[in-house]
Amino acid sequence: MNDKKSTISIFRKLTLSAILLSLIGVLALYFISYQLSSDASKRSLASAIDTDIAGLADIYVTSGRDELIKRLSDRQALVSLEGRRAHYLLADRSGKKILGDVDEWPNLSAHLSEQGYATVNGNVPVYARATLLDRDLQILVAREYEADSNILNRLSWIFLTAGGVIIILVALISWQAALRLSRRVGRINDGFENFELGKYPEDMILDDGRDEIGELARHSGRNLARLANMVKTHRHISEHVAHEIRTPLMHLDNRLLDILSKTKSEEKKQSLSGARQEIKSITAMLDSLLDIAASQARKGDRAGLSEINFSELLTDLTELYLGSMEDADVILHVNIAPNIMLYAEKMQINRMISNLLDNALKYVPAGGQIWVTLAHGPVLTIEDNGPGIAPDQRGHIFERFQRGAGVKQTSGHGLGLALAKAIAERHALVILLADSQEDKGRTGAKFIIKPQEMNI
């Protein structure tokens, strides 16, 4: 099953992280630069005002009040080349205006020699300082800072524009880099996915880069090639061994059949028939062992898997067993939820369920019952009211050549549950031996098959 649609790309996260960090960095630099520029403007305004006040105070001390008024009148007529027009207000102790172009005294204390931003003459923003020249005379000196604000605004626009361009460039570069990395990692993932699907190309070169991803791809390619070769070798050996063992057995069986057709003694016929039955038993055991080995080797291998209707498969299979159940005087109870889908190999699932049903039918006595339940998950439960499994056998029941006590017939080699477990694991399922529901009269074995990641 393809999980790419549900995967969140780490490269997309890295791209978004790079953009976010760039944005945070640009904004941080902007605020720092703006604050430094604003503080510098404030210090410059304060320095100009302090210099102005120091000069006026010196005039007042050395030449008196009349000369101060005259000089203030001259200064009001001057135009600042810096764009910082000066405003003055000379007042007595009560705050009554003596001279100046400021209508009202702002909220600055001359006694505390306060300074700060204020508004004069209605709506003119200024930076001002109020101070006492003597006990009965106070002065306010202010400078407009509109030019400074304009410079800061232009600086802000320039900085934000440049920051926006930087963020866009970072986004484009990060996206391009992430796209290249994503494609390279995608080729590695495709190599593993093809391996899971049973596609073993001769060329396992997943990436030829000289960086860490290229090195990872080369190691992965070599290991995939080694695993592919092991899988091919395993299949070849299994097929070869099966052929080499089956062939002489089949020849032997044909010879026994030929002898059987020419033998008239009933005793010899029975012996020969028994020998032929043993040959078939050995062949069946060999097939089971090879199936177990093949299923274990293909654990996690998705080759040959497709979506099947588990409900329909189980319904058809249980219907096939109804005749055998009636012959054995066993009642089969079936409860199957409709339209439950499973990603699996149909023939193997049939084999797994058949083994469990055969196992139950083998142990349940005449008059007994078997319950087959399929619920969403999917969760398959096969339970009976046979003799059950002894506590000392429960930990070994899924091992090869393990058979429970109390079996009604002697056929079999104890490979059915081992094969069922191997098939379940090959499909990312788990088969469990659960506790029986004795309160409901189900005292025998209870097997549950469910997805490996599912808790019940």
N, C-alpha and C positions, 0 to 999 in steps of 0.2 A: 504494500500500500504506500502510495507516494505521500510523504509528509512535508513536501516543500512549501505548500500553500500555508501550512500552519507554522512555518518556521519564521522567526523574526531575525532579520539579517543584522549581524553584528556590525557590518560595514555601514549600514544605514544609521545605526546608533552612533558609530564613530563620526560620520559626516555631520549628523545633527549636533553631536557634542562639540565638534570643531566650530560649527557655526555659532552655537550658543556661547562657547568660550570667547570667540572673536567678538561677539556682540557685547558680552560682559566686559571684555578688555577695552573695547572702543568706548563704551559708556563710562567705564571707570576713568580712563584717560581724559575723556571729555569733562567729567565733573571735577577731576583734579585740576586740569588746566583752567577751567572756568573759575574755580575757586581761587587758584593762585593769581589769575589775571584780575579777578574782582578785588582780592586783597591788595594787590599792587596798586590798583586804581584808587582804592580807599586810602592807602598810605600816601600816595602822591597828593590826593586832595587834602588830607590832613596836614601834610608837610607844607603845602602852598598856603593853607589857611593859617597855620602856626607862624610861618614866616611873615605873613601879612599882619597878623595880630602883634607880633614882636615889633615890627616896624612902627605900627600905630602907637603902641605903648611907649616906645622910645620917643616918638614925637610929642606925646602927651606929657611925658616926664620932663623933657628938655625945653619944650616951647609952650606948653600950656594948652588949655582947652580950645582957645580960638584957633590956634594953628592946626589943631587936630581936626576941627570942623572943616577948615579950609582944605586940608589935604584929603579928607573924606569926600568932599565935593568933587575934587579933581579926579579921584580914583573911580568914582561912579561914572565919570564920563569916558573912562578908558574902555577899549574893546579888547578882550582877551584873544590872542592869536591861537591859543590852545582849544578854543571853543568852550572854555569854562568861565562863563560870565560871572563877575563878582557882585554880591549884594551885601549891603551894610545896614546896620541899625544901631544908632547911638541913642541911649535912653538914660533917664535919671534912675534913682534908686527904686522909685515906685513903678518903673517900667514905661513912663511917659516918653514918647518919642521926641528926640531932639533933632535928629537928622538921619536920613537914610531912605532907601527905596523899598524897604520891607514894611508892610502895613501893620502887622501884629507880631509880637514876640512869640516865637514858637515854643514848644514844650521842652526847652533846654534850660537848665539852671546855670545862671552866671556865677552864683556863689560856689558851685561845685566844678566850675569850668568844664561843663559837659559838652560833648561833641557827638555828632551822629547824623543820620539821614533825616530830613524833614521836608515839609512842604511850605512854601511861602507864597504870599500874594495869590492865594486861592488854589492854584494847581501847578506851581512850578517846583519840581523836585530839586533839592539841593543837598549838599553836605555842608554842615554848619558847625560853628563852635561859639559858645557864649562864655564871656569871662568878665571879671570886674577890673576896671582900670584904677578905681579907688573906691572909697566907701559910698560915694554918691553918684558914681558913674559906671555904667556897664555897656558893653559893646557886643554885637553879634556880627560875625563875618561868615558869609556863605558863598559857596561856589556851585554853579550848575554842573551836572555831570552827564548831560544828555549825550555829549560827544563820546564820553567813555562808554555809555550804554550801547551806543551805535557800534562802537568798535567791538565790544563784547558780543553783540548780536551777530555781527559779520563773522567774527571768529567762530562763533557757535555754528553758523551755517556752513562755513568752510570745513570745520572739524567734522561735523556730522555727515557732510557730503563725502569727504575723504574716507570717513569711517564706513559709510555705506558701500563705497566702492571696494574697500578692503574686505568687508564681509562678503560681498558678492564674489570677489576673486577667491577668497578662502573657500566659499561654498562650491564654486566651480572646480577648483583644484581638488578639494576633498572628494567631491562627487566623482570626478574622473579617476582619482586614485582608488576610491572605494569600489568603483565599477570594475576596474582592472583586477583588483584583488578578489572581488566577488566572483568574477569569471574564472580566475585561476583556482580558487577554492572549489568553485562549482565543478570544474573538470575533475578534481580529486573526488568530490562526492559522487559524480557520475560514474567514476571508475568503481567505487565501492558498491554503488547501486546496481551497476551492470553485473558485478560479481555476485551480488545477492540474487539477481535474476537468472544466474547460470550462464551469463555471456562472458566468455574468457578469450578476449582478443589476444593475438600473438604479441602485439605491441602494447606494453603496459606503461609507456612513458606518459605520465599525467601532466607534467609541467617541466620545462627545461630552464627555468629561472635559476639564477645563482645566489638567491637570497634564502631566507629561512623557509619560505613556502616551497621554493623549488627543491630544497633539501628534503622537506617533509614529503613532497610528491614523489621524489626518487625512492625514498625508503618505503613509502606506501606501495609504489608500483612494483618494487622488487618483492615485497612480502605478498602482494596480491598474486603476482606471477608464481611465486613459490606455492601459495595455497591452491591456486588453480591447477598447478601441476600435481599436487598431492591429491586433489579431488579426482582429477582424471586418472591418476594411477590407482587410487582406491577403487574407482568404478571398474577399471580394466581388470584389476586383480580379482575383484568380487565376481565379475562376469566370467573370468577365466576359471576361477576355483569352482563356481557353480557348474560351469560346463564340464569341467574335468571330473566332477563328482557325479553329476547327473548322468553323463553318458554311460559310464560302466554300470551304473545302477539300472538304467533303462535297458541296456543289453542283457543284464542279468535277469531282469523281469521278463524280457521277451523269451529268454531261454527257459525260464521256469514255466512260462505260459505254454511253450512248445512241449515241454516234458509233461505238463499237466494234461494237455490234450491227448497224449499217448498213454497216459497211466490209467489203468483200470482199477487199481486198488484204492478203495475209499480212504483208507488210513493215510496213504501217500498223498492223495489229493488234498486232504485236510492239512497235511504238513506243508505241501507246496503252496496252498492258498495262504496259510499263515506266514510263510516266508515272503510271499508277494505283498502281503499286508504290512510286514515289517519294512520292506523296501519303500512302500508308499509313505509310511510313517517317517522314515529317515529323510525322504525327499521333502516332506512337509516341514520337518524340523529344520532342514537346511534352508528352505525358503523363508521360514520365520526368522532365523538367525541373520540371513542376508537382509531381510526387510528391516530388522532392528538396527543393524549396522548402517544401512542406507539412511534411515530416518535420523539416527544420531549424527551422522556425518552432515546431513542437510539441515541441522538445527539452525533456525534463523534464515535459511535460504528460501527466498520467495519465488524462485523459479518454478513454474508450473502451477502457481496459486492463482485462483480467480474467485470472484464473489459468487457464492452459491446460496440457494435458499435452504437453510439448515432445517427449517420446519418441514418443508416438502420432502427433503431427503429422509428425515427421521420418520415421517409418516409412512412413506413407501417402505422403508426398511422394517418397521414394526409390523406392517401388514403382511410382509413375507414370512414373519416368524409366527403368525397366528396358527398356522397348521401344525408346526412343530410344538407349540405350546399346548394345543388341544391333544395331540398324540401323547404328550408327557403328563397330561392332566394338570397343567399349570395355568393359572389365570393371569392374563397380561392386562395391566391397567395403564392407559396412555393418556397423558395430559400435555399437549403440545401447543404453546402459544404460536399464533400465526405470523408469517412473514418475518421470521428472525433470520438475518443474513450473517454469513460467515465467510471470511477470506481464507479459502482452503483448497486443498486438492481432494476432489469428490471421492475418488476411489479409496484414498487413505482414510478419510473420515468414515466411510462405510466399513472399512476393515476394523477400525478402532471400536466402533459401536458394536459390530458383529462379535468381536472378541469378548466384550463385556456381557452381551446378551447370552452368548454361548457359555460363558463362565457361570452366569446366574442360572441358566437352564440346567447346567451340569450338576449344580449343588442343591437346587431346590427340590425337595421330595414331591411325590405325587400329592395333589391337593394344595400345593403351595401357591404363592402369588409373587408376581414381579411388577414393580412400578417404574414407569419411564416418564420423566417430567422434563420439559424444556421451557425455560423462562428466559426473559430478556437479560442480556449480559454479553454473550449467551451463557446460561448455566444449565448444563445437562446433568440430571440425577438419575441413576439406575440403582434400584434398591430391591431387596427380596426378603422373604421371611424364612430363608434356609437356616442351616446350622451356624452361619456366621464364620468369622475368622478368629482363631484363638489369639489371645493377647501376645503370646510369644512369637506369633507369626506375622503380626501386623507390620512390624518394621522391615520385613523382608519380602512382603507379598509381591512387590514390583520387580524383584530381582529375577534373573533368568533361572529356569529349571526349578522354580518354587511352586509347589502344589499344596493346596489346603487339604486338611483331613476330612474324611466323610464324603469323598466324591463318589457319585453313583456308578461311574464307569471308569475304566482304566486308560482309555485313550488320551493322548495329549502328552506334552513334554514340559508343561509349566512355563511356556513362553508367551501365552496370550496376554497377560497383564503387562509383561515387560515390553511387548510390542505396542500395546495400547499407550503406555507411558511414552515411548519413543515417538510415536505418531503425534501425540498431544504436544510434546515439547517442540517437535518440528513445526507446529502451527502456532507457537507462542501460547499454548494452553498448558494448564497444569491439571493433573488427575489426582484426586485426594481420596483416601479411605476415611470416611466420616463415621461418627458414632450412629448407631442404629436408633430408630424411634420405637423403642420397646413399648411405650405407652400406647402406640397405635398398632401394635401387633406386628411390627416390622423388626424382627429379631436377627435377620441375616446381615449380609454385607451391604454397604451403602457407598457407592462411588459417585463423586462429584467432579465434573469437568468444567473448568471456567478459565477465563483469560488470566494470565500470570499476574497482571497488575491489579486485578480485582480482588477486593476483600469481601468476604461473606461471613 
